[in-house]
Amino acid sequence: MAGIFVAAALHTLAQGFVFDQQSATGPVPVLGNGNADGLNIQPAPLTQSFTPSLSAIGFVQLELADIPGNGNNGATVYVKLWTGSPNINFPTATLLGSTAPVYMPNGFNNNNLLVAGIADFYFSTPVPLTAGQAYYLQPVVLSGDNPWDIIAIGDTYPDGQLFVGGAGFSTDLWFREGVVPEPSSLALVGLSGLFFFAIKKPNLTLH
C-alpha cells in the first residue's frame, strides 16, 4: 500500500494537474470514430455542463481543430465559466470567470485527426465552486479563422451534456477540468508518501 501511495504521489508531481471531471481520460481519435465529430464554435454558443466534486477549478483542457480552407490566421480561444443556465443569454446565467486566451496556429490538428489537438486553458486564479452543483464551460473564439472546431465524442460523461444555443444534446465535448496544486502542496504530498514508506519499511523485512 505504501508503494502504491508513493507511486501515486510521484505521478501527481509529474503530471502537474489534479483532474476532477472529464469526458475522456486521454486523447480520442476522430477519424474512423463514429461517435466523434467536429462542431463549429461560431456562431451559436456551445456550453458543456459538468458537476464538480472539488471546490475550485483552475484549468480546462479541450480538443480543438482547424478547418481546412477557413483562412490562414489560426485562432485565439478562451473559455468562459457560467452558472445558473446552459443558455448564456438567459437572465439566470452568471459569468464566474474566464481563462487566459490560447493561440493555436493555422493547421492546428487538421492534418492528422488521429492525434488529438488538446489545448490547456488556465484561470488566473482558481474559481470557487460548489461541489455537486452544475456549471457550464463555453469555448469562445476571440479572433482568427472562422469556423474553428471543437471535438464532441458522444455521450461519455454521465454528469453533464453539451448544449448548443441552450438546447441539450446527448453528447459531450472532449473536456477535462480540475486544479493545478501549488508546488509546495505537491511536494508535501510526495514527501508524506515517502515518509510513510520509510517508517513502514522495516516491517517488510523477511526473517
Backbone as CSV, one residue per row, in Angstrom:
resi,resn,N_x,N_y,N_z,CA_x,CA_y,CA_z,C_x,C_y,C_z
1,MET,0.828,-1.203,0.000,0.000,0.000,0.000,0.864,1.255,0.000
2,ALA,1.958,1.236,0.787,2.840,2.398,0.842,3.461,2.661,-0.516
3,GLY,3.882,1.578,-1.200,4.485,1.723,-2.515,3.521,2.325,-3.506
4,ILE,2.244,1.901,-3.438,1.228,2.434,-4.334,1.016,3.911,-4.051
5,PHE,0.999,4.281,-2.761,0.797,5.679,-2.395,1.917,6.547,-2.926
6,VAL,3.163,6.074,-2.777,4.305,6.839,-3.270,4.237,6.986,-4.775
7,ALA,3.882,5.895,-5.474,3.785,5.958,-6.936,2.737,6.963,-7.360
8,ALA,1.595,6.973,-6.669,0.539,7.923,-6.998,0.989,9.346,-6.752
9,ALA,1.717,9.565,-5.653,2.192,10.904,-5.333,3.179,11.393,-6.374
10,LEU,4.101,10.536,-6.793,5.089,10.921,-7.785,4.439,11.171,-9.135
11,HIS,3.386,10.388,-9.464,2.661,10.607,-10.716,2.004,11.987,-10.692
12,THR,1.418,12.357,-9.538,0.796,13.668,-9.414,1.829,14.765,-9.598
13,LEU,3.006,14.584,-9.019,4.068,15.562,-9.164,4.453,15.743,-10.623
14,ALA,4.554,14.620,-11.355,4.978,14.685,-12.752,3.890,15.270,-13.636
15,GLN,2.626,14.928,-13.330,1.520,15.348,-14.182,1.269,16.846,-14.065
16,GLY,1.304,17.389,-12.851,1.055,18.800,-12.658,-0.407,19.184,-12.619
17,PHE,-1.327,18.248,-12.843,-2.759,18.501,-12.805,-3.409,17.553,-11.815
18,VAL,-4.475,18.031,-11.179,-5.389,17.156,-10.461,-6.713,17.223,-11.206
19,PHE,-7.067,16.154,-11.907,-8.281,16.131,-12.704,-9.484,15.846,-11.802
20,ASP,-10.556,16.579,-12.059,-11.806,16.349,-11.338,-12.803,15.682,-12.274
21,GLN,-13.446,16.477,-13.140,-14.427,15.929,-14.083,-13.833,15.876,-15.475
22,GLN,-14.216,14.826,-16.235,-13.679,14.665,-17.583,-14.571,13.735,-18.387
23,SER,-14.645,13.997,-19.680,-15.424,13.128,-20.567,-14.558,12.051,-21.198
24,ALA,-13.244,12.158,-21.034,-12.306,11.150,-21.532,-11.045,11.227,-20.686
25,THR,-10.350,10.107,-20.577,-9.141,10.072,-19.758,-7.880,10.301,-20.571
26,GLY,-8.014,10.472,-21.868,-6.865,10.706,-22.724,-7.318,11.066,-24.124
27,PRO,-6.375,11.272,-25.026,-6.727,11.632,-26.413,-7.664,10.615,-27.058
28,VAL,-8.609,11.113,-27.840,-9.583,10.269,-28.529,-9.441,10.491,-30.030
29,PRO,-9.254,9.432,-30.813,-9.148,9.620,-32.266,-10.460,10.117,-32.847
30,VAL,-10.349,10.919,-33.887,-11.536,11.463,-34.538,-11.845,10.706,-35.825
31,LEU,-10.840,10.560,-36.698,-11.055,9.821,-37.934,-11.357,8.356,-37.633
32,GLY,-12.404,7.856,-38.248,-12.788,6.463,-38.035,-13.552,6.223,-36.757
33,ASN,-13.849,7.271,-36.009,-14.601,7.158,-34.763,-16.000,7.706,-35.001
34,GLY,-16.968,6.815,-35.067,-18.333,7.233,-35.393,-18.987,8.098,-34.342
35,ASN,-18.447,8.093,-33.116,-19.028,8.896,-32.045,-18.435,10.296,-31.968
36,ALA,-17.314,10.517,-32.634,-16.622,11.798,-32.537,-16.948,12.669,-33.743
37,ASP,-16.996,13.966,-33.493,-17.318,14.887,-34.576,-16.790,16.270,-34.222
38,GLY,-16.468,17.062,-35.241,-16.051,18.436,-35.036,-17.242,19.365,-35.127
39,LEU,-17.396,20.249,-34.159,-18.500,21.207,-34.131,-17.938,22.615,-34.252
40,ASN,-18.590,23.455,-35.048,-18.166,24.845,-35.177,-18.472,25.604,-33.886
41,ILE,-17.444,26.250,-33.336,-17.664,27.045,-32.132,-18.530,28.262,-32.451
42,GLN,-18.280,28.886,-33.614,-19.088,30.032,-34.025,-20.236,29.539,-34.926
43,PRO,-21.392,30.193,-34.953,-21.757,31.354,-34.145,-22.536,30.994,-32.880
44,ALA,-23.267,29.845,-32.895,-24.112,29.508,-31.743,-23.242,29.174,-30.536
45,PRO,-23.540,29.715,-29.366,-22.715,29.382,-28.201,-22.853,27.914,-27.812
46,LEU,-21.721,27.264,-27.624,-21.671,25.890,-27.133,-21.313,25.920,-25.659
47,THR,-22.042,25.179,-24.847,-21.695,25.054,-23.433,-21.715,23.583,-23.048
48,GLN,-20.731,23.186,-22.259,-20.644,21.819,-21.733,-20.865,21.884,-20.232
49,SER,-21.886,21.187,-19.771,-22.139,21.186,-18.335,-21.280,20.133,-17.646
50,PHE,-20.957,20.397,-16.393,-20.234,19.434,-15.571,-20.619,19.657,-14.117
51,THR,-20.442,18.627,-13.301,-20.796,18.673,-11.891,-19.556,18.356,-11.079
52,PRO,-18.900,19.370,-10.520,-17.618,19.131,-9.857,-17.767,18.421,-8.518
53,SER,-16.692,17.747,-8.137,-16.595,17.209,-6.783,-15.589,18.007,-5.964
54,LEU,-14.771,18.825,-6.630,-13.835,19.712,-5.945,-14.469,21.078,-5.729
55,SER,-13.843,21.887,-4.889,-14.401,23.187,-4.532,-13.801,24.333,-5.335
56,ALA,-13.068,24.020,-6.414,-12.479,25.068,-7.253,-12.131,24.478,-8.611
57,ILE,-11.931,25.363,-9.576,-11.447,24.967,-10.902,-10.299,25.897,-11.264
58,GLY,-9.224,25.298,-11.769,-8.048,26.076,-12.132,-7.682,25.990,-13.596
59,PHE,-8.155,24.942,-14.277,-7.813,24.771,-15.691,-8.894,23.973,-16.394
60,VAL,-8.893,24.085,-17.716,-9.756,23.288,-18.587,-8.912,22.814,-19.757
61,GLN,-9.076,21.570,-20.157,-8.482,21.055,-21.386,-9.599,20.775,-22.387
62,LEU,-9.377,21.182,-23.640,-10.328,20.933,-24.717,-9.584,20.416,-25.929
63,GLU,-10.262,19.635,-26.749,-9.709,19.151,-28.012,-10.303,19.984,-29.147
64,LEU,-9.432,20.622,-29.919,-9.878,21.538,-30.975,-9.170,21.209,-32.283
65,ALA,-9.693,21.776,-33.377,-9.101,21.524,-34.686,-9.398,22.663,-35.636
66,ASP,-8.412,23.005,-36.462,-8.605,23.962,-37.543,-9.420,23.296,-38.647
67,ILE,-10.116,24.096,-39.430,-10.894,23.594,-40.558,-10.157,23.976,-41.840
68,PRO,-9.796,23.008,-42.677,-9.083,23.337,-43.918,-9.868,24.329,-44.772
69,GLY,-9.166,25.340,-45.286,-9.785,26.305,-46.177,-10.528,27.431,-45.497
70,ASN,-10.434,27.541,-44.172,-11.186,28.597,-43.483,-10.353,29.852,-43.226
71,GLY,-9.131,29.884,-43.742,-8.252,31.020,-43.513,-6.873,30.550,-43.100
72,ASN,-5.975,31.489,-42.901,-4.586,31.142,-42.587,-4.078,31.807,-41.312
73,ASN,-4.988,32.231,-40.468,-4.590,33.009,-39.301,-4.481,32.202,-38.015
74,GLY,-4.953,30.947,-38.035,-5.075,30.253,-36.756,-6.211,30.865,-35.958
75,ALA,-6.217,30.628,-34.648,-7.287,31.184,-33.818,-6.809,31.348,-32.386
76,THR,-7.367,32.353,-31.734,-7.147,32.556,-30.305,-8.454,32.256,-29.584
77,VAL,-8.389,31.329,-28.651,-9.588,30.813,-27.993,-9.420,30.942,-26.482
78,TYR,-10.522,31.206,-25.799,-10.519,31.143,-24.339,-11.814,30.481,-23.884
79,VAL,-11.943,30.240,-22.583,-13.094,29.516,-22.047,-13.752,30.350,-20.959
80,LYS,-15.079,30.501,-21.074,-15.865,31.150,-20.032,-16.506,30.089,-19.138
81,LEU,-16.647,30.426,-17.871,-17.289,29.552,-16.892,-18.569,30.208,-16.410
82,TRP,-19.695,29.484,-16.564,-21.008,30.014,-16.216,-21.684,29.157,-15.159
83,THR,-22.647,29.756,-14.482,-23.552,29.016,-13.612,-24.961,29.552,-13.823
84,GLY,-25.954,28.801,-13.381,-27.339,29.273,-13.451,-28.140,28.787,-14.631
85,SER,-27.502,28.679,-15.816,-28.221,28.232,-17.005,-27.225,27.852,-18.093
86,PRO,-27.529,26.815,-18.895,-26.673,26.493,-20.037,-26.813,27.489,-21.174
87,ASN,-27.888,28.296,-21.144,-28.097,29.332,-22.153,-27.525,30.633,-21.602
88,ILE,-26.395,31.062,-22.151,-25.698,32.216,-21.602,-26.474,33.509,-21.798
89,ASN,-27.523,33.490,-22.631,-28.327,34.689,-22.868,-29.504,34.815,-21.903
90,PHE,-29.708,33.787,-21.056,-30.781,33.854,-20.076,-30.371,34.753,-18.912
91,PRO,-31.329,35.438,-18.307,-31.008,36.288,-17.155,-30.420,35.509,-15.981
92,THR,-30.738,34.215,-15.883,-30.246,33.414,-14.755,-28.792,32.993,-14.930
93,ALA,-28.239,33.154,-16.123,-26.850,32.763,-16.370,-25.909,33.811,-15.779
94,THR,-24.952,33.344,-14.986,-23.995,34.235,-14.335,-22.584,33.831,-14.722
95,LEU,-21.816,34.780,-15.220,-20.430,34.523,-15.598,-19.558,34.548,-14.350
96,LEU,-18.837,33.463,-14.110,-17.985,33.356,-12.932,-16.525,33.692,-13.222
97,GLY,-16.095,33.495,-14.456,-14.703,33.768,-14.778,-14.366,33.323,-16.179
98,SER,-13.175,33.695,-16.621,-12.691,33.340,-17.954,-11.228,32.947,-17.859
99,THR,-10.810,32.047,-18.732,-9.410,31.651,-18.774,-8.600,32.660,-19.587
100,ALA,-7.302,32.541,-19.488,-6.434,33.301,-20.384,-6.596,32.756,-21.799
101,PRO,-6.476,33.608,-22.814,-6.608,33.132,-24.201,-5.408,32.298,-24.624
102,VAL,-5.661,31.355,-25.515,-4.627,30.464,-26.051,-4.626,30.577,-27.566
103,TYR,-3.466,30.824,-28.153,-3.358,30.903,-29.616,-3.004,29.526,-30.175
104,MET,-3.731,29.106,-31.221,-3.447,27.882,-31.947,-3.132,28.240,-33.392
105,PRO,-2.031,27.760,-33.930,-1.602,28.190,-35.263,-2.463,27.610,-36.375
106,ASN,-2.346,28.183,-37.550,-3.042,27.660,-38.717,-2.679,26.196,-38.937
107,GLY,-3.686,25.384,-39.239,-3.454,23.957,-39.441,-3.465,23.142,-38.172
108,PHE,-3.819,23.742,-37.043,-3.825,23.042,-35.764,-4.689,21.788,-35.847
109,ASN,-4.044,20.633,-35.797,-4.722,19.343,-35.712,-5.607,19.008,-36.910
110,ASN,-5.449,19.688,-38.064,-6.335,19.325,-39.179,-5.661,18.391,-40.180
111,ASN,-4.394,18.104,-39.988,-3.705,17.207,-40.914,-3.728,15.755,-40.462
112,ASN,-3.935,15.551,-39.171,-3.934,14.193,-38.644,-4.877,14.119,-37.466
113,LEU,-6.148,13.937,-37.755,-7.144,13.908,-36.697,-7.120,12.614,-35.892
114,LEU,-6.156,11.722,-36.216,-5.958,10.562,-35.361,-5.215,10.968,-34.091
115,VAL,-4.608,12.133,-34.104,-3.883,12.639,-32.949,-4.639,13.847,-32.399
116,ALA,-4.955,13.804,-31.124,-5.761,14.865,-30.533,-4.994,16.174,-30.475
117,GLY,-5.672,17.273,-30.814,-5.114,18.602,-30.644,-5.659,19.201,-29.366
118,ILE,-4.997,18.918,-28.264,-5.501,19.300,-26.950,-4.821,20.593,-26.501
119,ALA,-5.633,21.555,-26.083,-5.124,22.834,-25.593,-5.480,22.984,-24.122
120,ASP,-4.553,23.581,-23.354,-4.739,23.824,-21.927,-5.131,25.282,-21.697
121,PHE,-6.209,25.505,-20.966,-6.697,26.846,-20.656,-6.665,27.043,-19.141
122,TYR,-6.049,28.126,-18.695,-5.850,28.353,-17.269,-6.601,29.595,-16.797
123,PHE,-7.252,29.490,-15.650,-7.785,30.651,-14.948,-6.636,31.309,-14.196
124,SER,-6.631,32.634,-14.147,-5.530,33.343,-13.491,-5.455,32.992,-12.007
125,THR,-6.609,32.804,-11.386,-6.692,32.285,-10.024,-7.815,31.255,-10.002
126,PRO,-7.722,30.235,-9.149,-8.792,29.235,-9.093,-10.148,29.877,-8.801
127,VAL,-11.167,29.417,-9.503,-12.524,29.931,-9.315,-13.254,29.028,-8.331
128,PRO,-13.783,29.561,-7.233,-14.503,28.720,-6.259,-15.747,28.091,-6.877
129,LEU,-15.984,26.831,-6.536,-17.155,26.098,-6.989,-17.852,25.462,-5.789
130,THR,-19.100,25.074,-5.992,-19.836,24.297,-5.001,-19.963,22.872,-5.519
131,ALA,-19.382,21.935,-4.804,-19.425,20.532,-5.235,-20.872,20.071,-5.375
132,GLY,-21.145,19.347,-6.479,-22.482,18.823,-6.721,-23.406,19.759,-7.458
133,GLN,-22.956,20.975,-7.738,-23.771,21.949,-8.477,-23.344,21.977,-9.936
134,ALA,-24.283,22.239,-10.840,-23.978,22.260,-12.275,-23.303,23.559,-12.673
135,TYR,-22.276,23.433,-13.516,-21.586,24.580,-14.101,-21.434,24.333,-15.599
136,TYR,-21.067,25.402,-16.354,-21.061,25.320,-17.807,-19.790,25.950,-18.361
137,LEU,-19.115,25.213,-19.230,-17.913,25.683,-19.907,-18.277,26.126,-21.314
138,GLN,-17.871,27.326,-21.693,-18.162,27.848,-23.026,-16.870,28.228,-23.739
139,PRO,-16.477,27.498,-24.804,-15.334,27.924,-25.612,-15.705,29.134,-26.455
140,VAL,-14.801,30.097,-26.532,-15.052,31.330,-27.279,-13.860,31.613,-28.180
141,VAL,-14.124,31.867,-29.468,-13.061,32.275,-30.396,-12.930,33.790,-30.299
142,LEU,-11.815,34.243,-29.748,-11.572,35.673,-29.587,-11.242,36.326,-30.924
143,SER,-10.428,35.640,-31.726,-10.059,36.155,-33.048,-9.498,35.010,-33.863
144,GLY,-9.462,35.205,-35.188,-8.866,34.198,-36.056,-9.841,33.607,-37.046
145,ASP,-9.496,32.417,-37.544,-10.262,31.774,-38.604,-11.661,31.400,-38.146
146,ASN,-12.582,31.457,-39.099,-13.975,31.130,-38.832,-14.487,30.235,-39.950
147,PRO,-14.962,29.009,-39.643,-15.175,28.471,-38.295,-13.914,27.830,-37.711
148,TRP,-13.961,27.630,-36.424,-12.940,26.884,-35.698,-13.659,25.777,-34.945
149,ASP,-13.133,24.557,-35.004,-13.873,23.403,-34.497,-13.408,22.941,-33.123
150,ILE,-14.386,22.414,-32.383,-14.127,21.727,-31.131,-14.705,20.324,-31.258
151,ILE,-14.094,19.364,-30.569,-14.445,17.961,-30.777,-15.439,17.475,-29.728
152,ALA,-16.543,16.892,-30.223,-17.503,16.181,-29.381,-17.298,14.691,-29.582
153,ILE,-17.459,13.914,-28.518,-17.062,12.492,-28.587,-18.173,11.523,-28.198
154,GLY,-19.422,11.963,-28.200,-20.506,11.063,-27.833,-20.882,11.225,-26.370
155,ASP,-21.840,10.431,-25.940,-22.374,10.536,-24.583,-21.477,9.759,-23.614
156,THR,-20.363,10.357,-23.234,-19.366,9.662,-22.405,-19.303,10.171,-20.971
157,TYR,-19.968,11.273,-20.679,-19.881,11.875,-19.353,-21.263,11.877,-18.714
158,PRO,-21.479,11.118,-17.633,-22.833,10.955,-17.087,-23.357,12.154,-16.303
159,ASP,-22.484,13.080,-15.893,-22.901,14.169,-15.022,-22.973,15.516,-15.744
160,GLY,-23.205,15.472,-17.060,-23.332,16.695,-17.839,-23.625,16.368,-19.282
161,GLN,-23.735,17.414,-20.107,-24.009,17.223,-21.521,-23.648,18.488,-22.286
162,LEU,-23.697,18.392,-23.599,-23.440,19.522,-24.475,-24.734,20.271,-24.750
163,PHE,-24.651,21.612,-24.733,-25.765,22.463,-25.105,-25.340,23.336,-26.279
164,VAL,-26.221,23.474,-27.254,-25.986,24.341,-28.408,-27.092,25.379,-28.425
165,GLY,-26.732,26.645,-28.188,-27.744,27.690,-28.093,-28.738,27.434,-26.985
166,GLY,-28.332,26.724,-25.946,-29.204,26.434,-24.813,-29.963,25.137,-24.920
167,ALA,-29.961,24.484,-26.105,-30.661,23.216,-26.292,-29.705,22.052,-25.995
168,GLY,-30.167,21.098,-25.197,-29.316,19.995,-24.777,-29.268,18.853,-25.778
169,PHE,-28.101,18.198,-25.857,-27.909,17.041,-26.730,-27.232,15.914,-25.949
170,SER,-27.487,14.691,-26.387,-26.918,13.518,-25.724,-25.501,13.256,-26.228
171,THR,-24.658,14.214,-26.036,-23.255,14.080,-26.394,-22.459,15.024,-25.502
172,ASP,-21.134,14.886,-25.534,-20.267,15.711,-24.691,-19.079,16.203,-25.498
173,LEU,-18.628,17.401,-25.164,-17.340,17.832,-25.673,-16.238,17.001,-25.033
174,TRP,-15.120,16.859,-25.762,-13.930,16.314,-25.105,-13.437,17.390,-24.146
175,PHE,-13.509,17.087,-22.864,-13.050,18.074,-21.886,-12.485,17.372,-20.659
176,ARG,-11.590,18.070,-19.999,-11.083,17.669,-18.688,-10.900,18.952,-17.880
177,GLU,-11.269,18.896,-16.612,-11.106,20.088,-15.777,-10.640,19.678,-14.393
178,GLY,-10.032,20.647,-13.699,-9.546,20.369,-12.356,-8.743,21.533,-11.825
179,VAL,-7.782,21.220,-10.982,-6.966,22.251,-10.344,-5.498,21.959,-10.580
180,VAL,-4.709,23.007,-10.448,-3.253,22.899,-10.512,-2.734,23.197,-9.113
181,PRO,-2.299,22.190,-8.361,-1.862,22.429,-6.983,-0.629,23.315,-6.934
182,GLU,-0.500,24.020,-5.824,0.717,24.788,-5.588,1.893,23.830,-5.491
183,PRO,3.068,24.201,-5.998,4.233,23.312,-5.929,4.534,22.823,-4.516
184,SER,4.336,23.697,-3.524,4.602,23.294,-2.150,3.656,22.186,-1.709
185,SER,2.388,22.266,-2.173,1.413,21.236,-1.819,1.771,19.910,-2.451
186,LEU,2.206,19.939,-3.720,2.615,18.715,-4.383,3.817,18.098,-3.693
187,ALA,4.766,18.946,-3.293,5.957,18.429,-2.626,5.593,17.769,-1.313
188,LEU,4.645,18.365,-0.577,4.226,17.771,0.683,3.562,16.426,0.471
189,VAL,2.764,16.312,-0.615,2.136,15.029,-0.914,3.188,13.966,-1.157
190,GLY,4.182,14.295,-1.974,5.239,13.337,-2.272,6.056,12.987,-1.055
191,LEU,6.432,14.007,-0.261,7.253,13.755,0.922,6.497,12.958,1.971
192,SER,5.194,13.224,2.122,4.424,12.464,3.100,4.354,11.003,2.713
193,GLY,4.239,10.731,1.415,4.236,9.340,0.970,5.561,8.668,1.210
194,LEU,6.662,9.378,0.924,7.990,8.812,1.155,8.233,8.578,2.639
195,PHE,7.764,9.520,3.491,7.938,9.367,4.927,7.161,8.160,5.424
196,PHE,5.926,8.005,4.921,5.103,6.863,5.312,5.784,5.564,4.929
197,PHE,6.348,5.541,3.720,7.034,4.351,3.240,8.260,4.063,4.094
198,ALA,8.981,5.118,4.498,10.211,4.936,5.260,9.934,4.349,6.628
199,ILE,8.865,4.802,7.293,8.605,4.302,8.639,7.984,2.909,8.614
200,LYS,7.396,2.528,7.489,6.789,1.212,7.381,7.749,0.172,6.824
201,LYS,8.828,0.595,6.204,9.708,-0.325,5.503,10.280,-1.414,6.390
202,PRO,10.709,-1.133,7.677,11.259,-2.220,8.491,10.298,-3.370,8.699
203,ASN,8.991,-3.102,8.681,8.015,-4.168,8.872,7.959,-5.134,7.699
204,LEU,8.562,-4.742,6.564,8.547,-5.598,5.377,9.749,-6.513,5.311
205,THR,10.666,-6.433,6.288,11.877,-7.247,6.276,11.530,-8.702,6.553
206,LEU,12.037,-9.594,5.703,11.801,-11.019,5.873,12.829,-11.620,6.829
207,HIS,12.413,-12.530,7.681,13.300,-13.208,8.625,13.434,-14.684,8.249
